Amino acid sequence: MYIRTATMDDLEAIAIVEAECFPFAEAATKEEFEDRLRHYGNHFWLMFDEDKLIAFVDGLVTNEKDLTDEMYQKAETHDESGRWQMIFGVNTIPEYRRHGYAGELIRRAIEDARNQGRAGLVLTCKDKLLDYYAKFGFVNEGKSEKSRHGGVDWNQMRLTF
C-alpha cells in the first residue's frame, strides 16, 4: 500500500471509486472530479494496492470556516493559502474496508494540513460516523446549516490545531 496525491491521469479511477462508495445523489461526477483535479489535485490523498486505487480523501482549501454545498460544485473556490482544509469525501472500496486504510489517509491529510500551517480541517458526516471521526480529534459542531448535499442532514466536524 502506498499514498500519493492525484494527477489528471487518476480521474477515471477516482470516479469509479466514488461511485462505489456513495449513493448517486451524494457522489461527485467524473466532470466534477476533473474540475477538482485541475484546481487542487495536490489535496487528493490516494491509496493504492499496487496499481489499484482502493481509497482516497479529497477536499479544497479555503478561508471559509464552514463547509458549504457551493464548495462541492465550484472547485475554483479553492485557495491554496486558505486556513481550512475541507474534506469532501473519505472513500474506500467495499472489499478493502475495515482494515484501517481510510484512517491512514485521514491521518495523512491531518499531517499535511498541519505542516502547511492550516488552522485545521472541516468535514461533514452522517450520525453513524460521528464516533469514527472523533477518534482523529474532530469535534462535532452539530447539524450543518450550510450543507444539505445530496438532500441529507450532515453533521459538521472540525479539528482545530
C-alpha positions as CSV (number, residue, x, y, z in Angstrom):
1,M,0.0,0.0,0.0
2,Y,1.2,3.5,-0.8
3,I,-0.2,7.0,-0.6
4,R,0.3,9.8,-3.1
5,T,-1.5,12.9,-4.3
6,A,-3.5,12.9,-7.6
7,T,-2.9,13.8,-11.2
8,M,-5.4,14.1,-14.0
9,D,-4.3,10.5,-15.0
10,D,-6.2,9.3,-11.9
11,L,-9.5,10.8,-13.0
12,E,-11.1,7.5,-14.2
13,A,-10.1,5.5,-11.1
14,I,-11.3,8.3,-8.7
15,A,-14.7,8.4,-10.4
16,I,-15.1,4.6,-10.2
17,V,-14.2,4.5,-6.5
18,E,-16.6,7.4,-5.7
19,A,-19.4,5.6,-7.5
20,E,-18.8,2.5,-5.4
21,C,-18.7,4.4,-2.1
22,F,-21.6,7.0,-2.3
23,P,-25.2,6.9,-3.3
24,F,-25.9,8.6,-6.7
25,A,-27.3,11.8,-5.1
26,E,-24.2,12.3,-3.0
27,A,-21.5,11.1,-5.4
28,A,-19.4,13.6,-7.3
29,T,-19.4,13.1,-11.1
30,K,-16.4,12.4,-13.3
31,E,-16.7,16.0,-14.6
32,E,-16.7,17.4,-11.1
33,F,-13.6,15.4,-10.3
34,E,-11.9,16.7,-13.4
35,D,-12.5,20.2,-12.3
36,R,-11.3,19.4,-8.8
37,L,-8.2,17.8,-10.0
38,R,-7.5,20.9,-12.2
39,H,-7.7,23.1,-9.2
40,Y,-6.4,21.1,-6.3
41,G,-5.1,17.6,-7.2
42,N,-2.5,18.1,-4.5
43,H,-5.3,17.9,-2.0
44,F,-6.4,14.4,-3.0
45,W,-4.7,11.7,-1.0
46,L,-4.9,8.4,-2.9
47,M,-4.1,4.9,-1.5
48,F,-3.1,2.2,-3.9
49,D,-2.7,-1.6,-3.6
50,E,0.0,-2.0,-6.2
51,D,-1.7,-0.3,-9.3
52,K,-5.2,-0.4,-7.9
53,L,-6.8,2.7,-6.3
54,I,-8.5,1.4,-3.2
55,A,-9.2,4.6,-1.2
56,F,-9.0,8.3,-1.3
57,V,-9.7,11.5,0.7
58,D,-10.2,14.9,-1.0
59,G,-11.2,18.4,-0.4
60,L,-10.3,22.0,-1.2
61,V,-8.6,24.6,1.0
62,T,-10.4,27.9,1.9
63,N,-10.6,30.7,4.3
64,E,-14.3,30.0,4.8
65,K,-14.8,28.5,8.3
66,D,-17.7,26.2,7.4
67,L,-18.2,23.6,4.6
68,T,-20.8,24.7,2.1
69,D,-22.7,23.0,-0.7
70,E,-21.2,25.5,-3.2
71,M,-17.7,24.2,-2.5
72,Y,-18.6,20.8,-3.9
73,Q,-19.6,22.3,-7.3
74,K,-17.1,25.2,-7.5
75,A,-13.6,23.9,-7.4
76,E,-12.4,27.3,-8.3
77,T,-13.2,28.5,-4.8
78,H,-10.0,26.6,-3.7
79,D,-7.5,29.0,-2.2
80,E,-4.1,27.4,-1.7
81,S,-3.3,29.9,1.0
82,G,-6.6,29.2,2.9
83,R,-6.7,28.5,6.6
84,W,-9.1,25.4,6.5
85,Q,-8.6,22.1,4.7
86,M,-12.1,20.8,3.8
87,I,-12.7,17.1,3.5
88,F,-15.4,16.3,0.9
89,G,-15.1,12.5,0.9
90,V,-13.5,9.6,2.6
91,N,-13.8,6.7,0.2
92,T,-12.7,3.1,0.5
93,I,-13.9,0.4,-1.9
94,P,-16.0,-2.2,-0.1
95,E,-13.6,-5.1,-0.3
96,Y,-10.8,-3.0,1.4
97,R,-12.9,-1.6,4.3
98,R,-12.3,-2.3,8.0
99,H,-8.5,-2.5,7.5
100,G,-7.6,1.0,8.7
101,Y,-6.9,2.4,5.2
102,A,-9.3,5.3,5.5
103,G,-7.7,6.1,8.9
104,E,-4.2,6.2,7.3
105,L,-5.5,8.6,4.7
106,I,-7.2,10.8,7.3
107,R,-4.0,10.9,9.4
108,R,-2.0,11.9,6.3
109,A,-4.4,14.7,5.4
110,I,-4.2,16.0,9.0
111,E,-0.4,15.8,9.0
112,D,-0.2,17.6,5.6
113,A,-2.6,20.3,6.8
114,R,-0.6,20.8,10.0
115,N,2.6,21.0,8.0
116,Q,1.1,23.5,5.6
117,G,0.2,25.8,8.5
118,R,-3.6,25.5,8.3
119,A,-5.9,26.3,11.2
120,G,-7.4,22.8,10.9
121,L,-9.7,20.6,8.9
122,V,-13.5,20.5,8.5
123,L,-15.7,17.7,7.3
124,T,-19.4,16.7,7.3
125,C,-20.7,13.3,8.1
126,K,-23.8,11.3,8.9
127,D,-24.7,10.5,12.5
128,K,-23.3,6.9,12.3
129,L,-19.8,8.3,11.7
130,L,-19.5,10.8,14.5
131,D,-17.6,8.5,16.8
132,Y,-15.3,7.4,14.0
133,Y,-14.1,10.9,13.2
134,A,-13.9,11.9,16.9
135,K,-11.1,9.3,17.2
136,F,-8.9,11.6,15.0
137,G,-9.7,14.7,17.1
138,F,-12.7,16.0,15.1
139,V,-15.3,17.7,17.3
140,N,-19.0,17.7,16.4
141,E,-20.4,21.2,15.9
142,G,-23.9,19.9,15.3
143,K,-26.1,19.8,12.2
144,S,-24.7,21.8,9.3
145,E,-26.7,24.9,8.4
146,K,-24.7,25.4,5.2
147,S,-24.7,21.9,3.7
148,R,-27.6,19.7,2.6
149,H,-25.5,18.0,-0.1
150,G,-27.5,15.2,-1.7
151,G,-30.6,16.2,0.3
152,V,-29.1,14.8,3.5
153,D,-28.7,16.2,7.0
154,W,-25.0,16.4,7.8
155,N,-23.1,17.0,11.0
156,Q,-20.2,19.4,10.7
157,M,-17.0,18.3,12.5
158,R,-13.8,20.3,13.0
159,L,-10.3,19.5,14.0
160,T,-8.5,22.7,15.1
161,F,-4.7,22.8,15.6
